[in-house]
């Protein structure tokens, strides 16, 4: 079965790029390009980085750092949730074994 592809035009720092992607990923591609464009504009407008290549690398590094930070926070939340579920399960099992009413 062949997948339908979309041809998308995105503009990043006043330069237009033609990109093909699966049709159902079009919105995600456009959103990603807009996010990248905003990050690159922010870096360019700061005046601290000169040159399109350097701006692109700095934007990529910043976005990768944000992704890793969010992933780490998500991992911590998942670990905490697992601990709470295990503790609740142990309380329920203990209550069932002793035949007493469980207080929540």
QUIKAPE-V828740 format. One line per field, one symbol per residue. psi: psi as a letter, one per 40 degrees, with the letter a starting at -180 (. if undefined). burial: + if it has 24 or more other C-alpha atoms within 12 Angstrom, else -. Layout:
# QUIKAPE-V828740
psi=???
burial=???
This chain:
# QUIKAPE-V828740
psi=hiihiihhhihhfehhhhhiihdeedddddddddddddddddddededhihddddddddddddddddddddddddddddddddddddddddddddddefihhh.
burial=---------+-++---------------++--+--++-+++-++----------++-++---------------------------------------------
